């Protein structure tokens, strides 16, 4: 081969070619084998990791579903107890007799809402509903106060009589927009009435909020077992979804509720859509699902079973865990996509892929460099490549098997060594995270369990005993003690030293309280209270700030003490715990765990204190009200007896005395002397005064007893005042007094009882004559509007707010506001006047402010009766007076429709009444009588 012979190669080149020829194929082979081994190791690690994650997720998800079901069952059971408690209390009120007649408040009367006619037609049911309203408000507010989340959005009692409904909050305006609204046709009412016991109603559309809601309802019966209505508490499904069914496993997971018929009650995508409150809501029924696996799972859920299934749902593999809610016959389900569970393993595989790509590039570069290397370098490189990969595979398999303590040996400083180091770091981080998560889960579960247990304890002493016991039994400590701060002194209130050590615990409390710790003392406990920091005390025998008397009892080698924070971060005490029996050293983790527990305990103690104090205050107030009621009832009874005695025992002889003295004064039985005439006049005058006093007492008693009957008509004040002025002229005989009547040309009629108005005017004029020696007495009247009687705003002139006296009347519109018009009547005199200190009391019973000065006597009841008569007409009365210059008594009466006209045009469909005074144009609207 002439060409081969022509090529001259040095020995070094031949050696290099030989080395290259020998090293390159093995190097390539080793690289390929190494990369394939890495692929298999990655696939194995990812597969095993996915399997482990799926197995772990199944257990966790099933447990979580059971926990959610138990929590929700407890919440529903609590609401059911509340509903049945309200029904029992309402039945007790019904059995106790008729409701108080003086209760006020807005209630709904089906189907068109409250109106004077409907309230009068169903007066008993309206009064009963008003009696229920404060109770409902108190129950729902108490739930909001003592629970972090209140599921109840609305509480109510619907009565069968007239469909009258009492609510815990005023939603009458909302129902007025939806009327007709008949509570007796609502799903919850029908379900409870037909079932005859407490029921949970399927999802329907709430008339108040327009959202989906479910209701716990129970029938209400009277003492004879007659159905009279339904008690119901609403729960918005949005609240249920947010409060009890929140998941913390990613956005892809969600929870749902179904009833015993497979109908979906709660699900994140459950919406009202275009439906209205009076249309039935047809939710999805999972028993009608075409998927046989889903159908089988839903059947088990409706049968009250618990478990977890893997199935194909909505385009992917999911895990469905379910558990029953026995109280309501529901079942809770939790769905987690499989992709969400295995995502961590896929992320690890992706990280390995990234490292593998880098390694492949390094291998290719190494092969390129190997062309210029010797065989020995290629062989060494192949060994360096394959050995770490095999170790990596073995480590991944052990990690997938759950051996988180295994670490790979660091054999090189190249990229493979970096991969090994990264793998070890990943294992360390995974181990720490798993340990931390497990510890946090255990701690949170324990805290939740203890917190739920403490919430059920309403007795403060029982709670204080349970706190150190829970530290020992639930958190692994062997002994614990609880101190509470009382003023500036710290007292030991309870301790738990374990079974058989009760005597030692009692001795510790006695010794600790023998010399109470003050906040100014140089002790560890005082330092903790002042600083708010947890402290671990090691070797307390030699610690200068440890109370050695307590140390002699506990004989502890080390202990931890943490502050207890109450509301607003205020320190209320401290907790102390140790590992006395096992002599374990205390760590910062122990202190952190105890501090977390103490934070929960502080709020629990303060809440229990508030609850106990509230119970005590309510009990004391109830006793006081009961005694006051008994006294008032007794006083009312004695008052009635007294008035009856006056009526029967005094009026008859008084009438006889007055009659016979009149006969004698008229000398029908023969002539009398001048002295006898004076005596008889005195007898006759005093008898008439006493009879007037008795009549006023009886009038006042009738008014107070609610037996005053007004004959309401349209009264012409001009004519009435003219008649009274003629009558009063007789009282002015031999007196230097001028009586003036000042009335406008057109005076509208008023709505009232003519006789009672006459009595009011005569009483005021009699007082004016009595306390005026000379001067003038003026009677005047004019139309007015009172600012406090504003009844609406501009925009809807047909709004009707009846006055408290139950009589309708017109109102006028000025500046976009509606006001009720009155006639104001003034009785003005130039008499002795009234002192400012007496102005506020002259309308009270048995008040006489001028007796000593003028020698004029009276019953002290005239102005009190006058005030009550005016208020019964829906008006007001007041006085303005200057001592020595006179007094002006003013009272108002509502204007009648008769002769009521306005300067402007009337509202559509109504006649125009008469003008009231001058001023801005106004419109009048006549209200219907109530």
ZIUR-V130677 format. One record per residue. N is the residue number from 1. RES is the residue in three letters. SS is DSSP state (@ for helix, = for strand, . for the rest). PHI is phi in whole degrees, 0 to 359 (999 if undefined). Layout:
N_RES_SS_PHI / N_RES_SS_PHI
This chain:
1_UNK_._999 / 2_UNK_@_303 / 3_UNK_@_294 / 4_UNK_@_297 / 5_UNK_@_294 / 6_UNK_@_288 / 7_UNK_._275 / 8_UNK_._253 / 9_UNK_._241 / 10_UNK_._286 / 11_UNK_@_298 / 12_UNK_@_300 / 13_UNK_@_294 / 14_UNK_@_295 / 15_UNK_@_298 / 16_UNK_@_294 / 17_UNK_@_294 / 18_UNK_@_296 / 19_UNK_@_297 / 20_UNK_@_293 / 21_UNK_@_296 / 22_UNK_@_279 / 23_UNK_@_270 / 24_UNK_@_294 / 25_UNK_@_300 / 26_UNK_@_300 / 27_UNK_@_297 / 28_UNK_@_295 / 29_UNK_@_298 / 30_UNK_@_297 / 31_UNK_@_298 / 32_UNK_@_296 / 33_UNK_@_297 / 34_UNK_@_297 / 35_UNK_@_293 / 36_UNK_@_293 / 37_UNK_@_297 / 38_UNK_@_296 / 39_UNK_@_300 / 40_UNK_@_295 / 41_UNK_@_297 / 42_UNK_@_297 / 43_UNK_@_299 / 44_UNK_@_296 / 45_UNK_@_297 / 46_UNK_@_295 / 47_UNK_@_298 / 48_UNK_@_294 / 49_UNK_@_297 / 50_UNK_@_297 / 51_UNK_@_298 / 52_UNK_@_297 / 53_UNK_@_296 / 54_UNK_@_295 / 55_UNK_@_297 / 56_UNK_@_295 / 57_UNK_@_294 / 58_UNK_@_300 / 59_UNK_@_297 / 60_UNK_@_296 / 61_UNK_@_293 / 62_UNK_@_296 / 63_UNK_@_295 / 64_UNK_@_295 / 65_UNK_@_298 / 66_UNK_@_295 / 67_UNK_@_297 / 68_UNK_@_298 / 69_UNK_@_296 / 70_UNK_@_296 / 71_UNK_@_297 / 72_UNK_@_294 / 73_UNK_@_299 / 74_UNK_@_296 / 75_UNK_@_295 / 76_UNK_@_294 / 77_UNK_@_297 / 78_UNK_@_296 / 79_UNK_@_294 / 80_UNK_@_299 / 81_UNK_@_299 / 82_UNK_@_298 / 83_UNK_@_298 / 84_UNK_@_293 / 85_UNK_@_295 / 86_UNK_@_297 / 87_UNK_@_297 / 88_UNK_@_296 / 89_UNK_@_294 / 90_UNK_@_297 / 91_UNK_@_297 / 92_UNK_@_296 / 93_UNK_@_297 / 94_UNK_@_294 / 95_UNK_@_293 / 96_UNK_._287 / 97_UNK_._127 / 98_UNK_._298 / 99_UNK_._287 / 100_UNK_._298 / 101_UNK_._283 / 102_UNK_._266 / 103_UNK_._288 / 104_UNK_._235 / 105_UNK_._139 / 106_UNK_._269 / 107_UNK_._230 / 108_UNK_=_266 / 109_UNK_._241 / 110_UNK_._288 / 111_UNK_._259 / 112_UNK_._253 / 113_UNK_._95 / 114_UNK_._287 / 115_UNK_._206 / 116_UNK_@_304 / 117_UNK_@_294 / 118_UNK_@_292 / 119_UNK_@_292 / 120_UNK_@_288 / 121_UNK_@_294 / 122_UNK_._238 / 123_UNK_@_299 / 124_UNK_@_295 / 125_UNK_@_294 / 126_UNK_@_297 / 127_UNK_@_298 / 128_UNK_@_294 / 129_UNK_@_298 / 130_UNK_@_297 / 131_UNK_@_292 / 132_UNK_@_282 / 133_UNK_@_304 / 134_UNK_@_300 / 135_UNK_@_296 / 136_UNK_@_298 / 137_UNK_@_299 / 138_UNK_@_295 / 139_UNK_@_295 / 140_UNK_@_292 / 141_UNK_@_295 / 142_UNK_@_295 / 143_UNK_@_298 / 144_UNK_@_295 / 145_UNK_@_284 / 146_UNK_@_258 / 147_UNK_._230 / 148_UNK_._296 / 149_UNK_._236 / 150_UNK_._261 / 151_UNK_._284 / 152_UNK_=_280 / 153_UNK_=_265 / 154_UNK_=_201 / 155_UNK_=_240 / 156_UNK_=_200 / 157_UNK_=_229 / 158_UNK_=_260 / 159_UNK_=_259 / 160_UNK_._288 / 161_UNK_._287 / 162_UNK_._74 / 163_UNK_._61 / 164_UNK_._286 / 165_UNK_=_231 / 166_UNK_=_254 / 167_UNK_=_246 / 168_UNK_._283 / 169_UNK_._219 / 170_UNK_._280 / 171_UNK_._240 / 172_UNK_@_298 / 173_UNK_@_300 / 174_UNK_@_295 / 175_UNK_@_291 / 176_UNK_@_298 / 177_UNK_@_289 / 178_UNK_@_258 / 179_UNK_._303 / 180_UNK_._286 / 181_UNK_._227 / 182_UNK_._250 / 183_UNK_@_297 / 184_UNK_@_286 / 185_UNK_@_256 / 186_UNK_._284 / 187_UNK_@_302 / 188_UNK_@_293 / 189_UNK_@_292 / 190_UNK_@_296 / 191_UNK_@_297 / 192_UNK_@_292 / 193_UNK_@_295 / 194_UNK_@_289 / 195_UNK_@_285 / 196_UNK_._78 / 197_UNK_._207 / 198_UNK_._294 / 199_UNK_=_226 / 200_UNK_=_253 / 201_UNK_._271 / 202_UNK_._295 / 203_UNK_._302 / 204_UNK_=_214 / 205_UNK_=_267 / 206_UNK_._285 / 207_UNK_._292 / 208_UNK_._284 / 209_UNK_._260 / 210_UNK_._77 / 211_UNK_._259 / 212_UNK_=_286 / 213_UNK_=_212 / 214_UNK_=_234 / 215_UNK_=_227 / 216_UNK_=_261 / 217_UNK_=_230 / 218_UNK_=_221 / 219_UNK_=_287 / 220_UNK_=_240 / 221_UNK_=_236 / 222_UNK_._273 / 223_UNK_._293 / 224_UNK_._267 / 225_UNK_._81 / 226_UNK_._276 / 227_UNK_=_291 / 228_UNK_=_234 / 229_UNK_=_166 / 230_UNK_=_222 / 231_UNK_=_259 / 232_UNK_=_219 / 233_UNK_=_239 / 234_UNK_=_269 / 235_UNK_=_232 / 236_UNK_=_291 / 237_UNK_@_293 / 238_UNK_@_300 / 239_UNK_@_295 / 240_UNK_@_298 / 241_UNK_@_298 / 242_UNK_@_285 / 243_UNK_@_271 / 244_UNK_._251 / 245_UNK_._247 / 246_UNK_._288 / 247_UNK_._248 / 248_UNK_._240 / 249_UNK_._242 / 250_UNK_._100 / 251_UNK_._289 / 252_UNK_._285 / 253_UNK_._277 / 254_UNK_=_204 / 255_UNK_=_237 / 256_UNK_=_210 / 257_UNK_=_237 / 258_UNK_=_230 / 259_UNK_._266 / 260_UNK_._288 / 261_UNK_._253 / 262_UNK_._84 / 263_UNK_=_280 / 264_UNK_=_286 / 265_UNK_=_262 / 266_UNK_=_223 / 267_UNK_=_198 / 268_UNK_._304 / 269_UNK_._265 / 270_UNK_._280 / 271_UNK_._232 / 272_UNK_._287 / 273_UNK_._73 / 274_UNK_._266 / 275_UNK_._287 / 276_UNK_._251 / 277_UNK_._295 / 278_UNK_._264 / 279_UNK_._250 / 280_UNK_._293 / 281_UNK_._261 / 282_UNK_._261 / 283_UNK_._283 / 284_UNK_._292 / 285_UNK_=_253 / 286_UNK_@_289 / 287_UNK_@_291 / 288_UNK_@_267 / 289_UNK_._294 / 290_UNK_._283 / 291_UNK_._287 / 292_UNK_@_296 / 293_UNK_@_293 / 294_UNK_@_296 / 295_UNK_@_299 / 296_UNK_@_295 / 297_UNK_@_296 / 298_UNK_@_296 / 299_UNK_@_299 / 300_UNK_@_295 / 301_UNK_@_296 / 302_UNK_@_291 / 303_UNK_._274 / 304_UNK_._79 / 305_UNK_._266 / 306_UNK_._234 / 307_UNK_=_171 / 308_UNK_=_214 / 309_UNK_=_227 / 310_UNK_=_252 / 311_UNK_=_209 / 312_UNK_=_268 / 313_UNK_=_212 / 314_UNK_._54 / 315_UNK_._83 / 316_UNK_=_196 / 317_UNK_=_279 / 318_UNK_=_228 / 319_UNK_=_252 / 320_UNK_=_243 / 321_UNK_=_258 / 322_UNK_=_216 / 323_UNK_=_206 / 324_UNK_=_277 / 325_UNK_=_249 / 326_UNK_._296 / 327_UNK_._301 / 328_UNK_._254 / 329_UNK_._72 / 330_UNK_=_260 / 331_UNK_=_216 / 332_UNK_=_258 / 333_UNK_=_236 / 334_UNK_=_233 / 335_UNK_=_244 / 336_UNK_=_232 / 337_UNK_=_296 / 338_UNK_@_298 / 339_UNK_@_298 / 340_UNK_@_291 / 341_UNK_@_286 / 342_UNK_@_270 / 343_UNK_@_302 / 344_UNK_@_302 / 345_UNK_@_293 / 346_UNK_@_294 / 347_UNK_@_294 / 348_UNK_@_297 / 349_UNK_@_298 / 350_UNK_@_295 / 351_UNK_@_296 / 352_UNK_@_294 / 353_UNK_@_301 / 354_UNK_@_298 / 355_UNK_@_296 / 356_UNK_@_295 / 357_UNK_@_296 / 358_UNK_@_296 / 359_UNK_@_295 / 360_UNK_@_298 / 361_UNK_@_298 / 362_UNK_@_293 / 363_UNK_@_296 / 364_UNK_@_297 / 365_UNK_@_296 / 366_UNK_@_294 / 367_UNK_@_296 / 368_UNK_@_297 / 369_UNK_@_287 / 370_UNK_@_292 / 371_UNK_._301 / 372_UNK_._257 / 373_UNK_._254 / 374_UNK_._264 / 375_UNK_@_298 / 376_UNK_@_297 / 377_UNK_@_296 / 378_UNK_@_295 / 379_UNK_@_296 / 380_UNK_@_299 / 381_UNK_@_295 / 382_UNK_@_297 / 383_UNK_@_294 / 384_UNK_@_294 / 385_UNK_@_279 / 386_UNK_@_283 / 387_UNK_@_297 / 388_UNK_@_297 / 389_UNK_@_293 / 390_UNK_@_296 / 391_UNK_@_295 / 392_UNK_@_298 / 393_UNK_@_296 / 394_UNK_@_299 / 395_UNK_@_296 / 396_UNK_@_296 / 397_UNK_@_295 / 398_UNK_@_293 / 399_UNK_@_294 / 400_UNK_@_295 / 401_UNK_._283 / 402_UNK_._102 / 403_UNK_._274 / 404_UNK_._280 / 405_UNK_._270 / 406_UNK_._283 / 407_UNK_._229 / 408_UNK_._277 / 409_UNK_._285 / 410_UNK_._274 / 411_UNK_._253 / 412_UNK_._207 / 413_UNK_._248 / 414_UNK_._271 / 415_UNK_@_298 / 416_UNK_@_295 / 417_UNK_@_297 / 418_UNK_@_298 / 419_UNK_@_297 / 420_UNK_@_298 / 421_UNK_@_297 / 422_UNK_@_296 / 423_UNK_@_298 / 424_UNK_@_296 / 425_UNK_@_296 / 426_UNK_@_298 / 427_UNK_@_296 / 428_UNK_@_299 / 429_UNK_@_296 / 430_UNK_@_296 / 431_UNK_@_297 / 432_UNK_@_296 / 433_UNK_@_295 / 434_UNK_@_297 / 435_UNK_@_298 / 436_UNK_@_294 / 437_UNK_@_296 / 438_UNK_@_298 / 439_UNK_@_294 / 440_UNK_@_295 / 441_UNK_@_296 / 442_UNK_@_297 / 443_UNK_@_294 / 444_UNK_@_295 / 445_UNK_@_296 / 446_UNK_@_294 / 447_UNK_@_300 / 448_UNK_@_296 / 449_UNK_@_296 / 450_UNK_@_295 / 451_UNK_@_299 / 452_UNK_@_297 / 453_UNK_@_294 / 454_UNK_@_293 / 455_UNK_@_298 / 456_UNK_._279 / 457_UNK_._266 / 458_UNK_._259 / 459_UNK_._272 / 460_UNK_@_296 / 461_UNK_@_301 / 462_UNK_@_296 / 463_UNK_@_296 / 464_UNK_@_295 / 465_UNK_@_289 / 466_UNK_@_284 / 467_UNK_@_295 / 468_UNK_@_292 / 469_UNK_@_296 / 470_UNK_@_293 / 471_UNK_@_301 / 472_UNK_@_282 / 473_UNK_@_276 / 474_UNK_@_256 / 475_UNK_._241 / 476_UNK_._86 / 477_UNK_._288 / 478_UNK_._261 / 479_UNK_=_217 / 480_UNK_=_207 / 481_UNK_=_219 / 482_UNK_=_241 / 483_UNK_=_245 / 484_UNK_=_236 / 485_UNK_=_271 / 486_UNK_=_238 / 487_UNK_._70 / 488_UNK_._255 / 489_UNK_=_236 / 490_UNK_=_257 / 491_UNK_=_242 / 492_UNK_=_280 / 493_UNK_=_251 / 494_UNK_=_198 / 495_UNK_=_207 / 496_UNK_=_226 / 497_UNK_._252 / 498_UNK_._101 / 499_UNK_._301 / 500_UNK_._83 / 501_UNK_._248 / 502_UNK_@_296 / 503_UNK_@_295 / 504_UNK_@_295 / 505_UNK_@_296 / 506_UNK_@_296 / 507_UNK_@_296 / 508_UNK_@_298 / 509_UNK_@_297 / 510_UNK_@_296 / 511_UNK_@_293 / 512_UNK_@_297 / 513_UNK_@_269 / 514_UNK_@_296 / 515_UNK_._234 / 516_UNK_._303 / 517_UNK_=_274 / 518_UNK_=_264 / 519_UNK_._291 / 520_UNK_._267 / 521_UNK_._284 / 522_UNK_._268 / 523_UNK_._231 / 524_UNK_@_298 / 525_UNK_@_297 / 526_UNK_@_296 / 527_UNK_@_299 / 528_UNK_@_294 / 529_UNK_@_296 / 530_UNK_@_287 / 531_UNK_@_269 / 532_UNK_._73 / 533_UNK_._248 / 534_UNK_._285 / 535_UNK_=_224 / 536_UNK_=_257 / 537_UNK_=_257 / 538_UNK_=_259 / 539_UNK_._52 / 540_UNK_@_295 / 541_UNK_@_298 / 542_UNK_@_255 / 543_UNK_._277 / 544_UNK_._289 / 545_UNK_._257 / 546_UNK_._264 / 547_UNK_._287 / 548_UNK_@_290 / 549_UNK_@_297 / 550_UNK_@_291 / 551_UNK_@_298 / 552_UNK_@_295 / 553_UNK_@_278 / 554_UNK_@_282 / 555_UNK_._53 / 556_UNK_._275 / 557_UNK_._272 / 558_UNK_=_196 / 559_UNK_=_206 / 560_UNK_=_241 / 561_UNK_=_231 / 562_UNK_=_228 / 563_UNK_=_285 / 564_UNK_=_252 / 565_UNK_=_262 / 566_UNK_._259 / 567_UNK_@_293 / 568_UNK_@_57 / 569_UNK_@_57 / 570_UNK_._269 / 571_UNK_=_282 / 572_UNK_=_244 / 573_UNK_=_170 / 574_UNK_=_208 / 575_UNK_=_246 / 576_UNK_=_232 / 577_UNK_=_209 / 578_UNK_=_206 / 579_UNK_._246 / 580_UNK_._292 / 581_UNK_._284 / 582_UNK_._271 / 583_UNK_._57 / 584_UNK_._288 / 585_UNK_._287 / 586_UNK_._275 / 587_UNK_._238 / 588_UNK_@_297 / 589_UNK_@_296 / 590_UNK_@_299 / 591_UNK_@_296 / 592_UNK_@_296 / 593_UNK_@_296 / 594_UNK_@_293 / 595_UNK_@_293 / 596_UNK_@_298 / 597_UNK_@_297 / 598_UNK_@_297 / 599_UNK_@_298 / 600_UNK_@_293 / 601_UNK_@_296 / 602_UNK_@_301 / 603_UNK_@_295 / 604_UNK_@_296 / 605_UNK_@_298 / 606_UNK_@_294 / 607_UNK_@_296 / 608_UNK_@_293 / 609_UNK_@_300 / 610_UNK_@_298 / 611_UNK_@_295 / 612_UNK_@_296 / 613_UNK_@_295 / 614_UNK_@_297 / 615_UNK_@_298 / 616_UNK_@_295 / 617_UNK_@_297 / 618_UNK_@_296 / 619_UNK_@_297 / 620_UNK_@_297 / 621_UNK_@_296 / 622_UNK_@_297 / 623_UNK_@_297 / 624_UNK_@_298 / 625_UNK_@_294 / 626_UNK_@_296 / 627_UNK_@_296 / 628_UNK_@_298 / 629_UNK_@_296 / 630_UNK_@_298 / 631_UNK_@_296 / 632_UNK_@_296 / 633_UNK_@_296 / 634_UNK_@_294 / 635_UNK_@_297 / 636_UNK_@_296 / 637_UNK_@_296 / 638_UNK_@_296 / 639_UNK_@_297 / 640_UNK_@_298 / 641_UNK_@_297 / 642_UNK_@_298 / 643_UNK_@_294 / 644_UNK_@_297 / 645_UNK_@_297 / 646_UNK_@_300 / 647_UNK_@_299 / 648_UNK_@_272 / 649_UNK_@_267 / 650_UNK_@_254 / 651_UNK_@_295 / 652_UNK_@_296 / 653_UNK_@_295 / 654_UNK_@_296 / 655_UNK_@_300 / 656_UNK_@_295 / 657_UNK_@_298 / 658_UNK_@_298 / 659_UNK_@_296 / 660_UNK_@_292 / 661_UNK_@_294 / 662_UNK_@_294 / 663_UNK_@_301 / 664_UNK_@_292 / 665_UNK_@_296 / 666_UNK_._281 / 667_UNK_._56 / 668_UNK_._288 / 669_UNK_._260 / 670_UNK_._126 / 671_UNK_._291 / 672_UNK_._231 / 673_UNK_._279 / 674_UNK_@_296 / 675_UNK_@_294 / 676_UNK_@_296 / 677_UNK_@_297 / 678_UNK_@_297 / 679_UNK_@_296 / 680_UNK_@_294 / 681_UNK_@_299 / 682_UNK_@_299 / 683_UNK_@_299 / 684_UNK_@_295 / 685_UNK_@_295 / 686_UNK_@_294 / 687_UNK_@_295 / 688_UNK_@_296 / 689_UNK_@_296 / 690_UNK_@_295 / 691_UNK_@_296 / 692_UNK_@_298 / 693_UNK_@_297 / 694_UNK_@_296 / 695_UNK_@_298 / 696_UNK_@_293 / 697_UNK_@_300 / 698_UNK_@_293 / 699_UNK_@_299 / 700_UNK_@_298 / 701_UNK_@_295 / 702_UNK_@_296 / 703_UNK_@_295 / 704_UNK_@_297 / 705_UNK_._279 / 706_UNK_._74 / 707_UNK_._261 / 708_UNK_._287 / 709_UNK_._248 / 710_UNK_._259 / 711_UNK_._266 / 712_UNK_._285 / 713_UNK_=_218 / 714_UNK_=_274 / 715_UNK_=_254 / 716_UNK_._274 / 717_UNK_@_295 / 718_UNK_@_301 / 719_UNK_@_292 / 720_UNK_@_296 / 721_UNK_@_295 / 722_UNK_@_297 / 723_UNK_@_299 / 724_UNK_@_292 / 725_UNK_@_300 / 726_UNK_@_295 / 727_UNK_@_294 / 728_UNK_@_288 / 729_UNK_@_304 / 730_UNK_@_294 / 731_UNK_@_283 / 732_UNK_@_269 / 733_UNK_._299 / 734_UNK_._66 / 735_UNK_._238 / 736_UNK_=_273 / 737_UNK_=_229 / 738_UNK_=_253 / 739_UNK_=_263 / 740_UNK_=_245 / 741_UNK_=_240 / 742_UNK_=_240 / 743_UNK_=_232 / 744_UNK_._290 / 745_UNK_._300 / 746_UNK_._240 / 747_UNK_._244 / 748_UNK_._300 / 749_UNK_._290 / 750_UNK_=_243 / 751_UNK_=_266 / 752_UNK_=_178 / 753_UNK_._264 / 754_UNK_@_300 / 755_UNK_@_293 / 756_UNK_@_291 / 757_UNK_@_295 / 758_UNK_@_299 / 759_UNK_@_299 / 760_UNK_@_298 / 761_UNK_@_296 / 762_UNK_@_297 / 763_UNK_@_295 / 764_UNK_@_294 / 765_UNK_@_290 / 766_UNK_@_298 / 767_UNK_@_297 / 768_UNK_@_297 / 769_UNK_@_295 / 770_UNK_@_297 / 771_UNK_._253 / 772_UNK_._236 / 773_UNK_._277 / 774_UNK_=_205 / 775_UNK_=_123 / 776_UNK_=_228 / 777_UNK_=_236 / 778_UNK_=_241 / 779_UNK_=_252 / 780_UNK_=_224 / 781_UNK_=_210 / 782_UNK_=_201 / 783_UNK_=_279 / 784_UNK_=_218 / 785_UNK_=_235 / 786_UNK_._257 / 787_UNK_@_299 / 788_UNK_@_287 / 789_UNK_@_261 / 790_UNK_._300 / 791_UNK_._241 / 792_UNK_=_178 / 793_UNK_=_231 / 794_UNK_._294 / 795_UNK_._128 / 796_UNK_._213 / 797_UNK_._291 / 798_UNK_._264 / 799_UNK_._298 / 800_UNK_._236 / 801_UNK_._239 / 802_UNK_._293 / 803_UNK_._288 / 804_UNK_._295 / 805_UNK_._281 / 806_UNK_._83 / 807_UNK_._254 / 808_UNK_._285 / 809_UNK_._186 / 810_UNK_=_283 / 811_UNK_=_224 / 812_UNK_=_243 / 813_UNK_=_246 / 814_UNK_=_221 / 815_UNK_._56 / 816_UNK_._79 / 817_UNK_=_237 / 818_UNK_=_254 / 819_UNK_=_230 / 820_UNK_=_267 / 821_UNK_=_272 / 822_UNK_=_226 / 823_UNK_=_256 / 824_UNK_=_261 / 825_UNK_=_253 / 826_UNK_=_249 / 827_UNK_=_239 / 828_UNK_=_246 / 829_UNK_=_232 / 830_UNK_._246 / 831_UNK_._277 / 832_UNK_._282 / 833_UNK_._78 / 834_UNK_._230 / 835_UNK_._294 / 836_UNK_@_304 / 837_UNK_@_292 / 838_UNK_@_262 / 839_UNK_@_298 / 840_UNK_._281 / 841_UNK_._240 / 842_UNK_._291 / 843_UNK_._270 / 844_UNK_._271 / 845_UNK_._295 / 846_UNK_._60 / 847_UNK_._255 / 848_UNK_._231 / 849_UNK_._256 / 850_UNK_._240 / 851_UNK_@_299 / 852_UNK_@_290 / 853_UNK_@_276 / 854_UNK_@_255 / 855_UNK_._75 / 856_UNK_._281 / 857_UNK_._248 / 858_UNK_._196 / 859_UNK_._277 / 860_UNK_._77 / 861_UNK_._244 / 862_UNK_@_300 / 863_UNK_@_290 / 864_UNK_@_297 / 865_UNK_@_294 / 866_UNK_@_301 / 867_UNK_@_299 / 868_UNK_@_294 / 869_UNK_@_293 / 870_UNK_@_295 / 871_UNK_@_295 / 872_UNK_@_296 / 873_UNK_._276 / 874_UNK_._88 / 875_UNK_._249 / 876_UNK_._223 / 877_UNK_=_222 / 878_UNK_=_208 / 879_UNK_=_226 / 880_UNK_=_234 / 881_UNK_=_212 / 882_UNK_=_233 / 883_UNK_._304 / 884_UNK_._86 / 885_UNK_._244 / 886_UNK_=_126 / 887_UNK_=_226 / 888_UNK_=_232 / 889_UNK_=_263 / 890_UNK_=_234 / 891_UNK_=_226 / 892_UNK_=_243 / 893_UNK_=_226 / 894_UNK_=_293 / 895_UNK_=_282 / 896_UNK_._278 / 897_UNK_._292 / 898_UNK_._301 / 899_UNK_._62 / 900_UNK_._268 / 901_UNK_._233 / 902_UNK_._231 / 903_UNK_._289 / 904_UNK_._268 / 905_UNK_._280 / 906_UNK_._285 / 907_UNK_._290 / 908_UNK_._298 / 909_UNK_._86 / 910_UNK_._235 / 911_UNK_._282 / 912_UNK_._274 / 913_UNK_._277 / 914_UNK_._272 / 915_UNK_._288 / 916_UNK_._244 / 917_UNK_._66 / 918_UNK_._256 / 919_UNK_._121 / 920_UNK_._288 / 921_UNK_._297 / 922_UNK_._216 / 923_UNK_=_250 / 924_UNK_=_243 / 925_UNK_=_230 / 926_UNK_=_272 / 927_UNK_._273 / 928_UNK_._285 / 929_UNK_._297 / 930_UNK_._282
